[in-house]
C-alpha cells in the first residue's frame, strides 16, 4: 500500500510540505533524512476525506492550501504552528488550478457555475469574479453544469491566464490586470485533417508558444495564439481503453521539453530543435501504484524537474537535458504507518457495514481497470509471448472453487 500521494507541494528549507491526496493528513517530508511524517489534520474536514487540496503556496511565514474539493483555504502558520481558515464559498466547489500573483491567489473553478476567485493574502479578503465564467459560458453554450477545466487546463504567462476548454477546443485568455476576458482562440486545428484537438492540458513553451495535450491522441502539440498549431510531437506509447495519454508538457529550456504521462506509462523528452522524441528510462525502484494520472504537480529547479507522486510510489527527479533520473521513496515513520494501516481497516469496515464500500477505494481497483493496467505494462521483452491474462484469472478462480469444494466434502 502506498500511503503517500499528493497533487502539489512546496519546499521550505530542507522540508517538503503537502496535503495527502487520498485522505486527510497535513504532512512534511525531510529531503535530507528521507523521513515523512504527519504534522496534523486539516480542520473542518473528516479524517477519511480525500482530495482536499489542489495547490499549496508558501507566502511569508505561512502555507496556503487551496481546496481541490471544498469550501476553505487552510492556512498554516509555520512560526506559530496553528491553523487559520478562510471560507471562499458557501458551497463545496471543485478547483482546477490556482496561481500566485502580486494581486493575490487566483483560483479557477472546474465548472462554469462557479466564479473565478481572487484571494488577497495581505487583507485576507475574498474577491468573487462571476462575470468571467458567465462570459466564458456564453461561448460554450451557457451550460452551468459543464466541466470547463481539468487539473492541467490553466497556465500563467505574466499577467495573462490561458484556459484550455476541457474536452473541447477553445482557449480563453484572461488578463489578470484588468480582470477581463480579452481573447478567445479557436485556431486549434490539427494539420493532418483540419479537425480540432480535444484539449486535455495547456502549458508554457518558450517565450511565445504553448504545449497542448490531447484527450485522445498520443501526441503533444506546440501552439501559438496567432499562428495556431506549429508542431506535433508523436509519441509511441500504449494506451488501452478510453484513456488519456498525456496530462501536460513541461518546458526545460530552448532545446528540450517533457511530455508527462496521464494514463500511459512513459515520459518523453521532446527536442524542439529537431522535432525528435525520446523515452525517459525510469530508475530502479520507481513504479506506478494506481491506474489514474501518474503525475500532476512538479517543481522546476533549473534543468531538474521534481515530479510529485500522484500515482507513483515515490518522488521522481529528471534532468531534462541529460535525461537522467533519480527515484526517492518517501519513508513513513512507524507510528504514522501504523495509523494509516489502522485507518484503512476501520474505514473499510465502516463502509462495508453501511453498504458504501466501493471496490475502487484505496489501493483496490476495479477488475476492468486492473486488466487495463496489466495490459498496459510496456516494460517487457519484445520477443516474449504475451500471457493470456483473462485465462490466468479464469484458471485461478476455477482452482479456488475446486479447493473450496474439496474442503466441504
C-alpha positions as CSV (number, residue, x, y, z in Angstrom):
1,X,0.0,0.0,0.0
2,X,1.3,3.4,-1.0
3,X,0.2,5.7,1.9
4,X,1.6,9.0,0.4
5,X,0.3,10.7,-2.7
6,X,-0.2,14.4,-3.4
7,X,-1.0,16.8,-6.2
8,X,1.2,19.7,-5.1
9,X,3.9,20.6,-2.5
10,X,6.2,23.4,-1.6
11,X,9.7,23.4,-0.3
12,X,10.7,25.4,2.8
13,X,14.3,24.8,3.7
14,X,15.0,21.1,3.7
15,X,11.3,20.2,4.2
16,X,8.7,19.5,1.6
17,X,5.1,20.3,2.8
18,X,2.0,18.8,1.3
19,X,-1.6,17.7,1.7
20,X,-2.0,14.0,1.3
21,X,-4.4,13.2,-1.6
22,X,-6.3,10.0,-0.6
23,X,-7.3,11.1,2.9
24,X,-6.9,14.0,5.4
25,X,-3.3,14.4,6.5
26,X,-1.1,17.5,6.7
27,X,2.4,16.2,6.1
28,X,6.1,17.1,5.6
29,X,9.0,15.2,4.1
30,X,12.6,16.0,5.2
31,X,14.6,15.9,2.0
32,X,17.8,15.2,3.8
33,X,16.8,12.3,6.1
34,X,14.1,11.0,3.7
35,X,11.6,10.7,6.6
36,X,8.0,11.7,6.1
37,X,5.5,12.3,8.9
38,X,2.0,13.5,9.7
39,X,2.1,17.0,11.3
40,X,-1.6,17.5,11.8
41,X,-5.0,17.0,10.3
42,X,-6.9,19.7,8.3
43,X,-9.7,21.2,10.4
44,X,-13.3,21.2,9.2
45,X,-12.7,18.0,7.2
46,X,-13.3,14.4,8.2
47,X,-10.2,12.3,8.6
48,X,-11.3,9.8,5.9
49,X,-11.9,12.7,3.5
50,X,-9.5,12.7,0.5
51,X,-8.9,15.1,-2.4
52,X,-8.8,18.1,-0.1
53,X,-6.3,20.4,-1.8
54,X,-5.2,21.2,-5.3
55,X,-2.3,23.6,-4.6
56,X,-0.1,24.9,-1.8
57,X,1.8,28.2,-1.7
58,X,4.5,29.4,0.7
59,X,4.0,33.2,1.3
60,X,5.8,34.9,4.1
61,X,5.6,32.6,7.2
62,X,2.5,30.8,6.1
63,X,1.4,27.9,3.9
64,X,-1.8,28.4,1.9
65,X,-3.6,25.2,0.9
66,X,-6.1,25.9,-2.0
67,X,-9.0,23.4,-2.0
68,X,-9.4,20.8,-4.7
69,X,-12.9,20.0,-3.5
70,X,-14.1,22.1,-0.6
71,X,-15.1,25.5,0.8
72,X,-12.0,26.6,2.7
73,X,-8.4,27.8,2.2
74,X,-6.4,26.2,5.0
75,X,-3.6,28.4,6.2
76,X,-0.8,27.0,8.4
77,X,1.4,29.4,10.3
78,X,4.9,27.9,10.2
79,X,6.1,30.1,13.1
80,X,3.2,29.8,15.5
81,X,2.2,26.3,14.3
82,X,-1.5,26.9,14.2
83,X,-4.4,27.0,11.6
84,X,-6.4,29.8,10.1
85,X,-9.4,29.1,7.8
86,X,-10.9,31.3,5.2
87,X,-14.2,30.4,3.6
88,X,-14.2,31.1,-0.1
89,X,-17.6,29.6,-1.0
90,X,-20.9,28.9,0.8
91,X,-21.0,25.5,-1.0
92,X,-18.3,23.0,-1.8
93,X,-16.5,23.8,-5.1
94,X,-14.1,21.9,-7.3
95,X,-10.9,23.8,-8.3
96,X,-8.9,23.1,-11.4
97,X,-5.8,25.2,-10.5
98,X,-4.6,28.3,-8.7
99,X,-1.7,30.8,-9.2
100,X,0.0,33.4,-7.2
101,X,0.3,37.0,-8.5
102,X,1.1,40.4,-6.9
103,X,-2.7,40.8,-6.6
104,X,-3.2,37.6,-4.7
105,X,-4.1,34.0,-5.3
106,X,-6.2,33.4,-8.4
107,X,-8.4,30.3,-8.1
108,X,-10.0,28.8,-11.2
109,X,-13.1,26.5,-10.8
110,X,-13.6,23.3,-12.8
111,X,-17.2,24.1,-13.6
112,X,-18.8,27.2,-15.3
113,X,-21.4,27.6,-12.5
114,X,-18.8,28.7,-10.0
115,X,-16.9,32.1,-10.2
116,X,-13.2,32.7,-10.6
117,X,-11.9,33.8,-7.2
118,X,-9.1,36.1,-6.2
119,X,-7.9,35.7,-2.6
120,X,-6.0,38.8,-1.4
121,X,-3.4,37.4,1.0
122,X,-2.5,40.7,2.7
123,X,-6.0,41.7,3.5
124,X,-7.4,38.2,3.7
125,X,-10.3,39.3,1.6
126,X,-12.1,37.1,-1.0
127,X,-13.0,38.7,-4.3
128,X,-15.5,36.8,-6.5
129,X,-15.5,37.4,-10.3
130,X,-18.6,35.6,-11.5
131,X,-18.8,37.6,-14.7
132,X,-15.7,35.8,-16.0
133,X,-17.2,32.3,-16.0
134,X,-20.5,33.8,-17.1
135,X,-18.8,35.3,-20.1
136,X,-17.0,32.1,-20.9
137,X,-20.3,30.3,-20.6
138,X,-21.7,32.4,-23.4
139,X,-19.0,30.9,-25.8
140,X,-19.7,27.3,-24.7
141,X,-23.5,27.4,-24.7
142,X,-24.1,28.7,-21.2
143,X,-24.2,25.2,-19.6
144,X,-24.0,25.7,-15.9
145,X,-23.1,22.1,-15.2
146,X,-20.5,21.9,-18.0
147,X,-17.0,21.0,-16.8
148,X,-14.8,23.7,-18.2
149,X,-11.4,22.9,-16.7
150,X,-9.4,19.9,-15.6
151,X,-6.3,20.0,-13.4
152,X,-3.9,20.8,-16.3
153,X,-6.1,23.2,-18.2
154,X,-4.8,26.5,-16.9
155,X,-1.4,28.2,-17.3
156,X,0.0,31.6,-16.5
157,X,2.2,33.8,-18.7
158,X,3.0,37.1,-17.0
159,X,-0.3,38.8,-16.2
160,X,-2.3,36.6,-18.6
161,X,-4.0,33.3,-17.8
162,X,-4.7,30.8,-20.6
163,X,-7.6,28.4,-20.1
164,X,-7.9,25.3,-22.3
165,X,-11.5,24.2,-22.6
166,X,-11.5,20.6,-21.3
167,X,-12.6,18.0,-23.9
168,X,-13.3,20.8,-26.4
169,X,-11.1,23.1,-28.5
170,X,-11.4,26.7,-27.4
171,X,-8.7,28.6,-25.4
172,X,-9.7,31.6,-23.3
173,X,-7.3,34.3,-22.2
174,X,-7.9,36.4,-19.0
175,X,-6.0,39.5,-18.2
176,X,-5.1,39.5,-14.5
177,X,-4.5,43.2,-14.5
178,X,-7.9,44.3,-15.9
179,X,-9.7,41.1,-14.7
180,X,-11.4,40.7,-18.0
181,X,-11.7,38.0,-20.7
182,X,-9.6,39.5,-23.5
183,X,-9.2,36.8,-26.2
184,X,-10.9,33.6,-27.3
185,X,-8.9,31.4,-29.6
186,X,-10.3,28.7,-31.9
187,X,-7.2,28.0,-34.0
188,X,-6.5,24.6,-32.6
189,X,-7.0,22.5,-35.8
190,X,-4.7,19.6,-36.4
191,X,-2.6,20.0,-39.5
192,X,-3.2,16.5,-40.9
193,X,-7.0,16.6,-41.2
194,X,-8.2,20.0,-40.0
195,X,-10.0,18.5,-37.1
196,X,-10.0,20.2,-33.7
197,X,-7.9,18.9,-30.8
198,X,-9.9,17.7,-27.8
199,X,-7.9,19.5,-25.2
200,X,-6.6,17.9,-22.0
201,X,-4.0,20.5,-20.9
202,X,-2.0,23.6,-21.7
203,X,1.4,24.8,-20.5
204,X,4.0,27.4,-21.4
205,X,6.6,26.6,-24.1
206,X,9.3,29.2,-24.6
207,X,8.6,32.9,-24.9
208,X,5.6,32.9,-27.2
209,X,4.3,29.3,-27.6
210,X,2.4,26.8,-25.5
211,X,2.2,23.0,-25.3
212,X,-1.2,21.4,-25.8
213,X,-2.1,17.9,-24.8
214,X,-5.0,15.9,-26.3
215,X,-7.6,13.9,-24.5
216,X,-7.2,11.1,-27.0
217,X,-4.1,11.4,-29.2
218,X,-0.7,10.0,-28.4
219,X,1.0,13.3,-29.2
220,X,1.8,16.7,-27.8
221,X,1.4,19.9,-29.8
222,X,3.1,23.3,-29.9
223,X,0.6,26.1,-30.3
224,X,0.9,29.8,-30.9
225,X,-2.0,32.2,-30.2
226,X,-1.5,33.9,-33.5
227,X,-0.3,31.1,-35.7
228,X,-2.2,28.2,-34.4
229,X,-0.6,24.7,-34.3
230,X,3.1,24.9,-35.2
231,X,4.3,21.4,-34.5
232,X,3.2,17.9,-33.5
233,X,5.4,15.5,-31.4
234,X,4.1,12.0,-32.0
235,X,4.9,9.7,-29.0
236,X,5.0,5.9,-29.3
237,X,3.2,4.7,-26.2
238,X,0.5,2.1,-25.4
239,X,-2.8,3.3,-24.0
240,X,-5.6,0.8,-23.6
241,X,-9.3,1.6,-23.4
242,X,-10.6,5.2,-23.3
243,X,-7.6,6.6,-21.5
244,X,-5.8,9.9,-21.8
245,X,-2.1,9.5,-22.9
246,X,-0.5,12.7,-21.6
247,X,-1.5,15.3,-19.0
248,X,0.8,18.2,-19.8
249,X,4.1,19.4,-21.2
250,X,6.9,20.9,-19.1
251,X,9.4,23.3,-20.7
252,X,13.0,22.8,-19.8
253,X,14.9,25.3,-22.0
254,X,15.2,26.5,-25.6
255,X,16.0,22.9,-26.7
256,X,14.1,20.4,-24.5
257,X,10.7,19.8,-23.1
258,X,8.9,16.9,-21.4
259,X,5.6,15.2,-22.1
260,X,4.2,13.9,-18.8
261,X,2.0,10.7,-18.9
262,X,-1.5,10.6,-17.7
263,X,-2.7,7.0,-18.2
264,X,0.2,5.9,-20.3
265,X,3.4,4.8,-18.6
266,X,6.2,6.7,-20.3
267,X,7.7,10.2,-20.0
268,X,9.0,11.5,-23.3
269,X,11.8,14.1,-23.8
270,X,11.0,16.5,-26.7
271,X,13.7,18.0,-28.8
272,X,12.3,21.3,-30.0
273,X,15.2,21.9,-32.4
274,X,15.0,18.6,-34.3
275,X,11.4,17.6,-33.6
276,X,12.5,14.2,-32.3
277,X,11.2,12.4,-29.1
278,X,13.0,10.1,-26.7
279,X,11.7,7.8,-24.0
280,X,12.9,8.5,-20.5
281,X,14.0,5.4,-18.7
282,X,12.8,5.1,-15.1
283,X,15.3,4.3,-12.4
284,X,15.2,1.1,-10.4
285,X,12.5,1.1,-7.7
286,X,10.1,3.6,-9.3
287,X,6.8,2.3,-10.4
288,X,3.1,3.0,-10.9
289,X,0.9,2.0,-8.0
290,X,-2.6,3.2,-9.3
291,X,-4.3,3.5,-12.7
292,X,-5.1,7.2,-12.5
293,X,-3.0,10.1,-13.8
294,X,0.6,9.2,-13.0
295,X,1.7,12.8,-12.4
296,X,0.2,16.2,-11.8
297,X,2.3,18.7,-9.9
298,X,6.0,19.3,-10.2
299,X,8.8,21.7,-9.1
300,X,11.3,23.0,-11.6
301,X,14.8,23.9,-10.4
302,X,16.9,24.8,-13.5
303,X,17.3,21.7,-15.7
304,X,16.0,19.4,-12.9
305,X,12.3,18.6,-12.5
306,X,10.9,17.1,-9.3
307,X,7.7,15.2,-10.0
308,X,5.2,14.6,-7.2
309,X,3.7,11.2,-6.7
310,X,0.0,11.3,-7.8
311,X,0.0,7.6,-8.6
312,X,3.7,6.7,-8.3
313,X,5.4,5.1,-5.4
314,X,7.7,8.0,-4.6
315,X,9.4,11.2,-5.9
316,X,11.0,11.2,-9.3
317,X,13.7,13.7,-10.3
318,X,14.5,14.1,-14.0
319,X,17.4,16.1,-15.6
320,X,15.7,17.5,-18.7
321,X,18.9,18.0,-20.6
322,X,20.7,14.6,-19.9
323,X,17.6,12.5,-19.5
324,X,19.0,11.1,-16.2
325,X,16.5,10.1,-13.5
326,X,16.5,9.6,-9.7
327,X,14.0,7.8,-7.5
328,X,13.4,8.8,-3.9
329,X,11.0,6.8,-1.8
330,X,9.0,8.6,1.0
331,X,9.8,6.7,4.2
332,X,6.9,7.0,6.7
333,X,7.8,6.7,10.4
334,X,6.5,3.6,12.3
335,X,3.8,5.4,14.3
336,X,2.2,7.1,11.3
337,X,2.5,3.9,9.2
338,X,0.5,2.1,11.9
339,X,-2.0,4.9,12.0
340,X,-2.6,4.6,8.2
341,X,-2.9,0.8,8.4
342,X,-5.5,1.0,11.2
343,X,-7.3,3.9,9.4
344,X,-7.7,1.8,6.3
345,X,-9.1,-1.2,8.2
346,X,-11.6,1.0,10.1
347,X,-12.8,2.9,7.1
348,X,-13.2,-0.3,5.0
349,X,-15.1,-1.9,7.9
350,X,-17.3,1.1,8.4
351,X,-18.1,1.4,4.7
352,X,-18.7,-2.3,4.5
353,X,-21.3,-2.2,7.2
354,X,-23.1,0.8,5.7
355,X,-23.0,-0.5,2.2
356,X,-20.9,2.4,0.9
357,X,-17.7,0.4,0.3
358,X,-16.6,1.0,-3.3
359,X,-14.3,-1.6,-4.8
360,X,-12.0,1.1,-6.1
361,X,-11.5,2.5,-2.6
362,X,-7.8,2.9,-1.5
363,X,-5.4,0.7,-3.4
364,X,-8.1,-1.8,-4.7
365,X,-9.0,-1.0,-8.3
366,X,-11.9,-2.5,-10.2
367,X,-11.2,-5.6,-12.4
368,X,-11.6,-3.7,-15.6
369,X,-9.0,-1.1,-14.6
370,X,-6.7,-3.8,-13.3
371,X,-6.8,-5.5,-16.6
372,X,-6.0,-2.2,-18.4
373,X,-3.1,-1.8,-16.0
374,X,-1.7,-5.3,-16.8
375,X,-2.2,-5.0,-20.5
376,X,-0.5,-1.6,-20.5
377,X,2.7,-2.7,-18.9
378,X,5.2,-1.7,-21.6
379,X,8.4,-2.7,-19.9
380,X,8.7,-6.2,-21.3
381,X,10.8,-8.3,-23.6
382,X,10.0,-7.7,-27.2
383,X,10.1,-11.4,-28.2
384,X,8.3,-12.7,-25.1
385,X,4.9,-14.0,-25.9
386,X,2.1,-12.1,-24.1
387,X,0.5,-14.2,-21.4
388,X,-3.3,-14.6,-21.6
389,X,-4.3,-12.6,-18.5
390,X,-8.0,-13.5,-18.8
391,X,-7.3,-17.2,-19.0
392,X,-5.0,-16.9,-16.0
393,X,-7.7,-15.2,-13.9
394,X,-10.2,-17.9,-15.0
395,X,-7.9,-20.7,-14.1
396,X,-7.1,-19.2,-10.7
397,X,-10.8,-18.7,-9.8
398,X,-11.5,-22.3,-11.0
399,X,-8.7,-23.6,-8.8
400,X,-10.0,-21.7,-5.8
401,X,-13.5,-23.1,-6.3
402,X,-12.2,-26.6,-6.6
403,X,-10.3,-26.2,-3.4
404,X,-13.3,-24.9,-1.5
405,X,-15.4,-27.8,-2.9
406,X,-12.9,-30.3,-1.6
407,X,-12.9,-28.8,1.8
408,X,-16.6,-29.3,2.2
409,X,-16.5,-32.9,1.0
